[in-house]
C-alpha cells in the first residue's frame, strides 16, 4: 500500500548544468526541495536557471 504523501518545503537546492558557451563556467540551477513527513520521499520542484558556477550560490541554499 502506498504512502499518502504529505510534502513539506525543506530548502532551496542547487546543482550545476551545462557549460556556458565561451566560458569554463557551468549554469547553476535552483530547485525547491520538499520531503514527505510520512515516508521521507524527496521531491524537487520549480527548477530554474539562475547564475553560474563562478558566482556564489544564493545564501541559504544547499547543494543537491
mmCIF file of the N, C-alpha and C atoms, coordinates in Angstrom:
data_MODEL
# 
_entry.id   MODEL 
# 
loop_
_atom_site.group_PDB 
_atom_site.id 
_atom_site.type_symbol 
_atom_site.label_atom_id 
_atom_site.label_alt_id 
_atom_site.label_comp_id 
_atom_site.label_asym_id 
_atom_site.label_entity_id 
_atom_site.label_seq_id 
_atom_site.pdbx_PDB_ins_code 
_atom_site.Cartn_x 
_atom_site.Cartn_y 
_atom_site.Cartn_z 
_atom_site.occupancy 
_atom_site.B_iso_or_equiv 
_atom_site.pdbx_formal_charge 
_atom_site.auth_seq_id 
_atom_site.auth_comp_id 
_atom_site.auth_asym_id 
_atom_site.auth_atom_id 
_atom_site.pdbx_PDB_model_num 
ATOM 1   N N  . UNK A 1 1  ? 0.845  -1.183 0.000   1.00 0.00 ? 1  UNK A N  1 
ATOM 2   C CA . UNK A 1 1  ? 0.000  0.000  0.000   1.00 0.00 ? 1  UNK A CA 1 
ATOM 3   C C  . UNK A 1 1  ? 0.886  1.240  0.000   1.00 0.00 ? 1  UNK A C  1 
ATOM 4   N N  . UNK A 1 2  ? 0.572  2.228  -0.842  1.00 0.00 ? 2  UNK A N  1 
ATOM 5   C CA . UNK A 1 2  ? 1.402  3.418  -0.994  1.00 0.00 ? 2  UNK A CA 1 
ATOM 6   C C  . UNK A 1 2  ? 1.191  4.441  0.106   1.00 0.00 ? 2  UNK A C  1 
ATOM 7   N N  . UNK A 1 3  ? 2.102  5.324  0.189   1.00 0.00 ? 3  UNK A N  1 
ATOM 8   C CA . UNK A 1 3  ? 2.051  6.402  1.172   1.00 0.00 ? 3  UNK A CA 1 
ATOM 9   C C  . UNK A 1 3  ? 1.116  7.508  0.678   1.00 0.00 ? 3  UNK A C  1 
ATOM 10  N N  . UNK A 1 4  ? 0.321  8.055  1.574   1.00 0.00 ? 4  UNK A N  1 
ATOM 11  C CA . UNK A 1 4  ? -0.469 9.250  1.270   1.00 0.00 ? 4  UNK A CA 1 
ATOM 12  C C  . UNK A 1 4  ? 0.418  10.437 1.617   1.00 0.00 ? 4  UNK A C  1 
ATOM 13  N N  . UNK A 1 5  ? 1.240  10.841 0.661   1.00 0.00 ? 5  UNK A N  1 
ATOM 14  C CA . UNK A 1 5  ? 2.289  11.827 0.894   1.00 0.00 ? 5  UNK A CA 1 
ATOM 15  C C  . UNK A 1 5  ? 1.766  13.139 1.488   1.00 0.00 ? 5  UNK A C  1 
ATOM 16  N N  . UNK A 1 6  ? 2.554  13.658 2.406   1.00 0.00 ? 6  UNK A N  1 
ATOM 17  C CA . UNK A 1 6  ? 2.323  14.987 2.971   1.00 0.00 ? 6  UNK A CA 1 
ATOM 18  C C  . UNK A 1 6  ? 3.644  15.739 2.851   1.00 0.00 ? 6  UNK A C  1 
ATOM 19  N N  . UNK A 1 7  ? 3.822  16.404 1.702   1.00 0.00 ? 7  UNK A N  1 
ATOM 20  C CA . UNK A 1 7  ? 5.088  17.078 1.421   1.00 0.00 ? 7  UNK A CA 1 
ATOM 21  C C  . UNK A 1 7  ? 5.168  18.424 2.116   1.00 0.00 ? 7  UNK A C  1 
ATOM 22  N N  . UNK A 1 8  ? 6.338  18.701 2.657   1.00 0.00 ? 8  UNK A N  1 
ATOM 23  C CA . UNK A 1 8  ? 6.649  19.980 3.303   1.00 0.00 ? 8  UNK A CA 1 
ATOM 24  C C  . UNK A 1 8  ? 7.890  20.557 2.644   1.00 0.00 ? 8  UNK A C  1 
ATOM 25  N N  . UNK A 1 9  ? 7.907  21.876 2.515   1.00 0.00 ? 9  UNK A N  1 
ATOM 26  C CA . UNK A 1 9  ? 9.084  22.547 1.971   1.00 0.00 ? 9  UNK A CA 1 
ATOM 27  C C  . UNK A 1 9  ? 10.241 22.356 2.936   1.00 0.00 ? 9  UNK A C  1 
ATOM 28  N N  . UNK A 1 10 ? 11.427 22.052 2.390   1.00 0.00 ? 10 UNK A N  1 
ATOM 29  C CA . UNK A 1 10 ? 12.614 21.851 3.218   1.00 0.00 ? 10 UNK A CA 1 
ATOM 30  C C  . UNK A 1 10 ? 13.611 22.983 3.018   1.00 0.00 ? 10 UNK A C  1 
ATOM 31  N N  . UNK A 1 11 ? 14.052 23.197 1.775   1.00 0.00 ? 11 UNK A N  1 
ATOM 32  C CA . UNK A 1 11 ? 15.010 24.255 1.464   1.00 0.00 ? 11 UNK A CA 1 
ATOM 33  C C  . UNK A 1 11 ? 15.145 24.385 -0.045  1.00 0.00 ? 11 UNK A C  1 
ATOM 34  N N  . UNK A 1 12 ? 15.930 25.385 -0.480  1.00 0.00 ? 12 UNK A N  1 
ATOM 35  C CA . UNK A 1 12 ? 16.250 25.553 -1.896  1.00 0.00 ? 12 UNK A CA 1 
ATOM 36  C C  . UNK A 1 12 ? 17.578 24.852 -2.143  1.00 0.00 ? 12 UNK A C  1 
ATOM 37  N N  . UNK A 1 13 ? 17.623 24.019 -3.175  1.00 0.00 ? 13 UNK A N  1 
ATOM 38  C CA . UNK A 1 13 ? 18.861 23.311 -3.513  1.00 0.00 ? 13 UNK A CA 1 
ATOM 39  C C  . UNK A 1 13 ? 19.358 23.793 -4.868  1.00 0.00 ? 13 UNK A C  1 
ATOM 40  N N  . UNK A 1 14 ? 20.659 23.573 -5.117  1.00 0.00 ? 14 UNK A N  1 
ATOM 41  C CA . UNK A 1 14 ? 21.225 23.967 -6.407  1.00 0.00 ? 14 UNK A CA 1 
ATOM 42  C C  . UNK A 1 14 ? 22.102 22.860 -6.964  1.00 0.00 ? 14 UNK A C  1 
ATOM 43  N N  . UNK A 1 15 ? 22.247 22.880 -8.270  1.00 0.00 ? 15 UNK A N  1 
ATOM 44  C CA . UNK A 1 15 ? 23.125 21.946 -8.973  1.00 0.00 ? 15 UNK A CA 1 
ATOM 45  C C  . UNK A 1 15 ? 23.677 22.656 -10.198 1.00 0.00 ? 15 UNK A C  1 
ATOM 46  N N  . UNK A 1 16 ? 24.713 22.081 -10.787 1.00 0.00 ? 16 UNK A N  1 
ATOM 47  C CA . UNK A 1 16 ? 25.310 22.669 -11.979 1.00 0.00 ? 16 UNK A CA 1 
ATOM 48  C C  . UNK A 1 16 ? 24.863 21.894 -13.203 1.00 0.00 ? 16 UNK A C  1 
ATOM 49  N N  . UNK A 1 17 ? 24.671 22.622 -14.279 1.00 0.00 ? 17 UNK A N  1 
ATOM 50  C CA . UNK A 1 17 ? 24.208 22.012 -15.513 1.00 0.00 ? 17 UNK A CA 1 
ATOM 51  C C  . UNK A 1 17 ? 25.212 22.162 -16.627 1.00 0.00 ? 17 UNK A C  1 
ATOM 52  N N  . UNK A 1 18 ? 24.725 22.540 -17.780 1.00 0.00 ? 18 UNK A N  1 
ATOM 53  C CA . UNK A 1 18 ? 25.536 22.634 -18.999 1.00 0.00 ? 18 UNK A CA 1 
ATOM 54  C C  . UNK A 1 18 ? 26.609 23.713 -18.898 1.00 0.00 ? 18 UNK A C  1 
ATOM 55  N N  . UNK A 1 19 ? 27.677 23.518 -19.640 1.00 0.00 ? 19 UNK A N  1 
ATOM 56  C CA . UNK A 1 19 ? 28.749 24.511 -19.701 1.00 0.00 ? 19 UNK A CA 1 
ATOM 57  C C  . UNK A 1 19 ? 28.268 25.682 -20.543 1.00 0.00 ? 19 UNK A C  1 
ATOM 58  N N  . UNK A 1 20 ? 28.581 26.881 -20.094 1.00 0.00 ? 20 UNK A N  1 
ATOM 59  C CA . UNK A 1 20 ? 28.153 28.080 -20.804 1.00 0.00 ? 20 UNK A CA 1 
ATOM 60  C C  . UNK A 1 20 ? 29.081 28.337 -21.992 1.00 0.00 ? 20 UNK A C  1 
ATOM 61  N N  . UNK A 1 21 ? 28.538 28.745 -23.127 1.00 0.00 ? 21 UNK A N  1 
ATOM 62  C CA . UNK A 1 21 ? 29.351 28.973 -24.326 1.00 0.00 ? 21 UNK A CA 1 
ATOM 63  C C  . UNK A 1 21 ? 30.457 30.007 -24.080 1.00 0.00 ? 21 UNK A C  1 
ATOM 64  N N  . UNK A 1 22 ? 31.662 29.689 -24.520 1.00 0.00 ? 22 UNK A N  1 
ATOM 65  C CA . UNK A 1 22 ? 32.776 30.617 -24.411 1.00 0.00 ? 22 UNK A CA 1 
ATOM 66  C C  . UNK A 1 22 ? 33.328 30.782 -23.014 1.00 0.00 ? 22 UNK A C  1 
ATOM 67  N N  . UNK A 1 23 ? 33.006 29.873 -22.100 1.00 0.00 ? 23 UNK A N  1 
ATOM 68  C CA . UNK A 1 23 ? 33.432 30.007 -20.713 1.00 0.00 ? 23 UNK A CA 1 
ATOM 69  C C  . UNK A 1 23 ? 33.644 28.618 -20.113 1.00 0.00 ? 23 UNK A C  1 
ATOM 70  N N  . UNK A 1 24 ? 34.408 28.565 -19.038 1.00 0.00 ? 24 UNK A N  1 
ATOM 71  C CA . UNK A 1 24 ? 34.541 27.319 -18.285 1.00 0.00 ? 24 UNK A CA 1 
ATOM 72  C C  . UNK A 1 24 ? 33.461 27.200 -17.218 1.00 0.00 ? 24 UNK A C  1 
ATOM 73  N N  . UNK A 1 25 ? 32.622 28.237 -17.095 1.00 0.00 ? 25 UNK A N  1 
ATOM 74  C CA . UNK A 1 25 ? 31.551 28.234 -16.094 1.00 0.00 ? 25 UNK A CA 1 
ATOM 75  C C  . UNK A 1 25 ? 30.412 27.320 -16.541 1.00 0.00 ? 25 UNK A C  1 
ATOM 76  N N  . UNK A 1 26 ? 29.709 26.769 -15.560 1.00 0.00 ? 26 UNK A N  1 
ATOM 77  C CA . UNK A 1 26 ? 28.515 25.961 -15.816 1.00 0.00 ? 26 UNK A CA 1 
ATOM 78  C C  . UNK A 1 26 ? 27.295 26.699 -15.282 1.00 0.00 ? 26 UNK A C  1 
ATOM 79  N N  . UNK A 1 27 ? 26.173 26.507 -15.940 1.00 0.00 ? 27 UNK A N  1 
ATOM 80  C CA . UNK A 1 27 ? 24.925 27.107 -15.475 1.00 0.00 ? 27 UNK A CA 1 
ATOM 81  C C  . UNK A 1 27 ? 24.574 26.539 -14.107 1.00 0.00 ? 27 UNK A C  1 
ATOM 82  N N  . UNK A 1 28 ? 23.959 27.355 -13.256 1.00 0.00 ? 28 UNK A N  1 
ATOM 83  C CA . UNK A 1 28 ? 23.519 26.886 -11.945 1.00 0.00 ? 28 UNK A CA 1 
ATOM 84  C C  . UNK A 1 28 ? 21.996 26.842 -11.946 1.00 0.00 ? 28 UNK A C  1 
ATOM 85  N N  . UNK A 1 29 ? 21.473 25.704 -11.510 1.00 0.00 ? 29 UNK A N  1 
ATOM 86  C CA . UNK A 1 29 ? 20.029 25.508 -11.429 1.00 0.00 ? 29 UNK A CA 1 
ATOM 87  C C  . UNK A 1 29 ? 19.606 25.433 -9.967  1.00 0.00 ? 29 UNK A C  1 
ATOM 88  N N  . UNK A 1 30 ? 18.504 26.074 -9.656  1.00 0.00 ? 30 UNK A N  1 
ATOM 89  C CA . UNK A 1 30 ? 17.924 26.040 -8.311  1.00 0.00 ? 30 UNK A CA 1 
ATOM 90  C C  . UNK A 1 30 ? 16.586 25.312 -8.373  1.00 0.00 ? 30 UNK A C  1 
ATOM 91  N N  . UNK A 1 31 ? 16.274 24.579 -7.304  1.00 0.00 ? 31 UNK A N  1 
ATOM 92  C CA . UNK A 1 31 ? 15.003 23.873 -7.192  1.00 0.00 ? 31 UNK A CA 1 
ATOM 93  C C  . UNK A 1 31 ? 14.519 23.936 -5.748  1.00 0.00 ? 31 UNK A C  1 
ATOM 94  N N  . UNK A 1 32 ? 13.211 23.952 -5.574  1.00 0.00 ? 32 UNK A N  1 
ATOM 95  C CA . UNK A 1 32 ? 12.624 23.880 -4.239  1.00 0.00 ? 32 UNK A CA 1 
ATOM 96  C C  . UNK A 1 32 ? 12.583 22.415 -3.832  1.00 0.00 ? 32 UNK A C  1 
ATOM 97  N N  . UNK A 1 33 ? 13.103 22.109 -2.651  1.00 0.00 ? 33 UNK A N  1 
ATOM 98  C CA . UNK A 1 33 ? 13.184 20.740 -2.163  1.00 0.00 ? 33 UNK A CA 1 
ATOM 99  C C  . UNK A 1 33 ? 12.087 20.496 -1.136  1.00 0.00 ? 33 UNK A C  1 
ATOM 100 N N  . UNK A 1 34 ? 11.311 19.434 -1.357  1.00 0.00 ? 34 UNK A N  1 
ATOM 101 C CA . UNK A 1 34 ? 10.232 19.052 -0.451  1.00 0.00 ? 34 UNK A CA 1 
ATOM 102 C C  . UNK A 1 34 ? 10.470 17.619 0.012   1.00 0.00 ? 34 UNK A C  1 
ATOM 103 N N  . UNK A 1 35 ? 10.000 17.304 1.225   1.00 0.00 ? 35 UNK A N  1 
ATOM 104 C CA . UNK A 1 35 ? 10.082 15.927 1.719   1.00 0.00 ? 35 UNK A CA 1 
ATOM 105 C C  . UNK A 1 35 ? 8.735  15.527 2.300   1.00 0.00 ? 35 UNK A C  1 
ATOM 106 N N  . UNK A 1 36 ? 8.440  14.235 2.203   1.00 0.00 ? 36 UNK A N  1 
ATOM 107 C CA . UNK A 1 36 ? 7.197  13.701 2.760   1.00 0.00 ? 36 UNK A CA 1 
ATOM 108 C C  . UNK A 1 36 ? 7.409  13.447 4.254   1.00 0.00 ? 36 UNK A C  1 
ATOM 109 N N  . UNK A 1 37 ? 6.518  13.981 5.079   1.00 0.00 ? 37 UNK A N  1 
ATOM 110 C CA . UNK A 1 37 ? 6.629  13.793 6.530   1.00 0.00 ? 37 UNK A CA 1 
ATOM 111 C C  . UNK A 1 37 ? 6.419  12.344 6.953   1.00 0.00 ? 37 UNK A C  1 
ATOM 112 N N  . UNK A 1 38 ? 5.782  11.555 6.095   1.00 0.00 ? 38 UNK A N  1 
ATOM 113 C CA . UNK A 1 38 ? 5.483  10.165 6.458   1.00 0.00 ? 38 UNK A CA 1 
ATOM 114 C C  . UNK A 1 38 ? 6.574  9.197  6.024   1.00 0.00 ? 38 UNK A C  1 
ATOM 115 N N  . UNK A 1 39 ? 6.966  9.239  4.739   1.00 0.00 ? 39 UNK A N  1 
ATOM 116 C CA . UNK A 1 39 ? 7.922  8.239  4.231   1.00 0.00 ? 39 UNK A CA 1 
ATOM 117 C C  . UNK A 1 39 ? 9.288  8.830  3.889   1.00 0.00 ? 39 UNK A C  1 
ATOM 118 N N  . UNK A 1 40 ? 9.446  10.150 4.041   1.00 0.00 ? 40 UNK A N  1 
ATOM 119 C CA . UNK A 1 40 ? 10.700 10.869 3.798   1.00 0.00 ? 40 UNK A CA 1 
ATOM 120 C C  . UNK A 1 40 ? 11.122 10.900 2.331   1.00 0.00 ? 40 UNK A C  1 
ATOM 121 N N  . UNK A 1 41 ? 10.191 10.619 1.406   1.00 0.00 ? 41 UNK A N  1 
ATOM 122 C CA . UNK A 1 41 ? 10.462 10.754 -0.017  1.00 0.00 ? 41 UNK A CA 1 
ATOM 123 C C  . UNK A 1 41 ? 10.808 12.216 -0.305  1.00 0.00 ? 41 UNK A C  1 
ATOM 124 N N  . UNK A 1 42 ? 11.707 12.456 -1.240  1.00 0.00 ? 42 UNK A N  1 
ATOM 125 C CA . UNK A 1 42 ? 12.118 13.810 -1.605  1.00 0.00 ? 42 UNK A CA 1 
ATOM 126 C C  . UNK A 1 42 ? 11.640 14.140 -3.006  1.00 0.00 ? 42 UNK A C  1 
ATOM 127 N N  . UNK A 1 43 ? 11.147 15.365 -3.181  1.00 0.00 ? 43 UNK A N  1 
ATOM 128 C CA . UNK A 1 43 ? 10.751 15.863 -4.495  1.00 0.00 ? 43 UNK A CA 1 
ATOM 129 C C  . UNK A 1 43 ? 11.426 17.195 -4.730  1.00 0.00 ? 43 UNK A C  1 
ATOM 130 N N  . UNK A 1 44 ? 11.802 17.441 -5.992  1.00 0.00 ? 44 UNK A N  1 
ATOM 131 C CA . UNK A 1 44 ? 12.373 18.723 -6.395  1.00 0.00 ? 44 UNK A CA 1 
ATOM 132 C C  . UNK A 1 44 ? 11.392 19.370 -7.356  1.00 0.00 ? 44 UNK A C  1 
ATOM 133 N N  . UNK A 1 45 ? 11.054 20.631 -7.090  1.00 0.00 ? 45 UNK A N  1 
ATOM 134 C CA . UNK A 1 45 ? 10.054 21.337 -7.895  1.00 0.00 ? 45 UNK A CA 1 
ATOM 135 C C  . UNK A 1 45 ? 10.569 22.714 -8.292  1.00 0.00 ? 45 UNK A C  1 
ATOM 136 N N  . UNK A 1 46 ? 9.972  23.245 -9.337  1.00 0.00 ? 46 UNK A N  1 
ATOM 137 C CA . UNK A 1 46 ? 10.226 24.620 -9.768  1.00 0.00 ? 46 UNK A CA 1 
ATOM 138 C C  . UNK A 1 46 ? 11.687 24.849 -10.166 1.00 0.00 ? 46 UNK A C  1 
ATOM 139 N N  . UNK A 1 47 ? 12.216 24.016 -11.052 1.00 0.00 ? 47 UNK A N  1 
ATOM 140 C CA . UNK A 1 47 ? 13.605 24.141 -11.493 1.00 0.00 ? 47 UNK A CA 1 
ATOM 141 C C  . UNK A 1 47 ? 13.777 25.413 -12.311 1.00 0.00 ? 47 UNK A C  1 
ATOM 142 N N  . UNK A 1 48 ? 14.821 26.180 -11.976 1.00 0.00 ? 48 UNK A N  1 
ATOM 143 C CA . UNK A 1 48 ? 15.091 27.426 -12.693 1.00 0.00 ? 48 UNK A CA 1 
ATOM 144 C C  . UNK A 1 48 ? 16.590 27.652 -12.795 1.00 0.00 ? 48 UNK A C  1 
ATOM 145 N N  . UNK A 1 49 ? 17.004 28.254 -13.895 1.00 0.00 ? 49 UNK A N  1 
ATOM 146 C CA . UNK A 1 49 ? 18.418 28.570 -14.110 1.00 0.00 ? 49 UNK A CA 1 
ATOM 147 C C  . UNK A 1 49 ? 18.663 29.982 -13.618 1.00 0.00 ? 49 UNK A C  1 
ATOM 148 N N  . UNK A 1 50 ? 19.679 30.133 -12.769 1.00 0.00 ? 50 UNK A N  1 
ATOM 149 C CA . UNK A 1 50 ? 19.991 31.448 -12.218 1.00 0.00 ? 50 UNK A CA 1 
ATOM 150 C C  . UNK A 1 50 ? 21.470 31.484 -11.861 1.00 0.00 ? 50 UNK A C  1 
ATOM 151 N N  . UNK A 1 51 ? 22.244 32.263 -12.571 1.00 0.00 ? 51 UNK A N  1 
ATOM 152 C CA . UNK A 1 51 ? 23.659 32.394 -12.272 1.00 0.00 ? 51 UNK A CA 1 
ATOM 153 C C  . UNK A 1 51 ? 24.492 31.272 -12.871 1.00 0.00 ? 51 UNK A C  1 
ATOM 154 N N  . UNK A 1 52 ? 25.741 31.201 -12.386 1.00 0.00 ? 52 UNK A N  1 
ATOM 155 C CA . UNK A 1 52 ? 26.664 30.191 -12.901 1.00 0.00 ? 52 UNK A CA 1 
ATOM 156 C C  . UNK A 1 52 ? 27.629 29.764 -11.807 1.00 0.00 ? 52 UNK A C  1 
ATOM 157 N N  . UNK A 1 53 ? 28.486 28.808 -12.142 1.00 0.00 ? 53 UNK A N  1 
ATOM 158 C CA . UNK A 1 53 ? 29.399 28.235 -11.148 1.00 0.00 ? 53 UNK A CA 1 
ATOM 159 C C  . UNK A 1 53 ? 30.486 29.209 -10.700 1.00 0.00 ? 53 UNK A C  1 
ATOM 160 N N  . UNK A 1 54 ? 30.644 30.334 -11.368 1.00 0.00 ? 54 UNK A N  1 
ATOM 161 C CA . UNK A 1 54 ? 31.629 31.335 -10.949 1.00 0.00 ? 54 UNK A CA 1 
ATOM 162 C C  . UNK A 1 54 ? 31.104 32.240 -9.839  1.00 0.00 ? 54 UNK A C  1 
ATOM 163 N N  . UNK A 1 55 ? 29.792 32.298 -9.675  1.00 0.00 ? 55 UNK A N  1 
ATOM 164 C CA . UNK A 1 55 ? 29.212 33.162 -8.642  1.00 0.00 ? 55 UNK A CA 1 
ATOM 165 C C  . UNK A 1 55 ? 28.896 32.340 -7.393  1.00 0.00 ? 55 UNK A C  1 
ATOM 166 N N  . UNK A 1 56 ? 28.739 33.029 -6.269  1.00 0.00 ? 56 UNK A N  1 
ATOM 167 C CA . UNK A 1 56 ? 28.381 32.355 -5.027  1.00 0.00 ? 56 UNK A CA 1 
ATOM 168 C C  . UNK A 1 56 ? 26.926 31.898 -5.115  1.00 0.00 ? 56 UNK A C  1 
ATOM 169 N N  . UNK A 1 57 ? 26.610 30.739 -4.539  1.00 0.00 ? 57 UNK A N  1 
ATOM 170 C CA . UNK A 1 57 ? 25.206 30.302 -4.502  1.00 0.00 ? 57 UNK A CA 1 
ATOM 171 C C  . UNK A 1 57 ? 24.369 31.272 -3.660  1.00 0.00 ? 57 UNK A C  1 
ATOM 172 N N  . UNK A 1 58 ? 23.091 31.271 -3.900  1.00 0.00 ? 58 UNK A N  1 
ATOM 173 C CA . UNK A 1 58 ? 22.179 32.101 -3.108  1.00 0.00 ? 58 UNK A CA 1 
ATOM 174 C C  . UNK A 1 58 ? 22.303 31.697 -1.644  1.00 0.00 ? 58 UNK A C  1 
ATOM 175 N N  . UNK A 1 59 ? 22.371 32.680 -0.767  1.00 0.00 ? 59 UNK A N  1 
ATOM 176 C CA . UNK A 1 59 ? 22.507 32.414 0.660   1.00 0.00 ? 59 UNK A CA 1 
ATOM 177 C C  . UNK A 1 59 ? 21.347 31.568 1.150   1.00 0.00 ? 59 UNK A C  1 
ATOM 178 N N  . UNK A 1 60 ? 21.653 30.540 1.923   1.00 0.00 ? 60 UNK A N  1 
ATOM 179 C CA . UNK A 1 60 ? 20.642 29.657 2.476   1.00 0.00 ? 60 UNK A CA 1 
ATOM 180 C C  . UNK A 1 60 ? 20.287 28.481 1.580   1.00 0.00 ? 60 UNK A C  1 
ATOM 181 N N  . UNK A 1 61 ? 20.925 28.384 0.400   1.00 0.00 ? 61 UNK A N  1 
ATOM 182 C CA . UNK A 1 61 ? 20.663 27.244 -0.479  1.00 0.00 ? 61 UNK A CA 1 
ATOM 183 C C  . UNK A 1 61 ? 21.725 26.163 -0.224  1.00 0.00 ? 61 UNK A C  1 
ATOM 184 N N  . UNK A 1 62 ? 21.376 24.930 -0.601  1.00 0.00 ? 62 UNK A N  1 
ATOM 185 C CA . UNK A 1 62 ? 22.253 23.780 -0.347  1.00 0.00 ? 62 UNK A CA 1 
ATOM 186 C C  . UNK A 1 62 ? 22.490 23.006 -1.637  1.00 0.00 ? 62 UNK A C  1 
ATOM 187 N N  . UNK A 1 63 ? 23.669 22.389 -1.792  1.00 0.00 ? 63 UNK A N  1 
ATOM 188 C CA . UNK A 1 63 ? 23.922 21.574 -2.980  1.00 0.00 ? 63 UNK A CA 1 
ATOM 189 C C  . UNK A 1 63 ? 22.960 20.379 -3.039  1.00 0.00 ? 63 UNK A C  1 
ATOM 190 N N  . UNK A 1 64 ? 22.573 20.033 -4.220  1.00 0.00 ? 64 UNK A N  1 
ATOM 191 C CA . UNK A 1 64 ? 21.644 18.909 -4.429  1.00 0.00 ? 64 UNK A CA 1 
ATOM 192 C C  . UNK A 1 64 ? 22.392 17.589 -4.313  1.00 0.00 ? 64 UNK A C  1 
# 
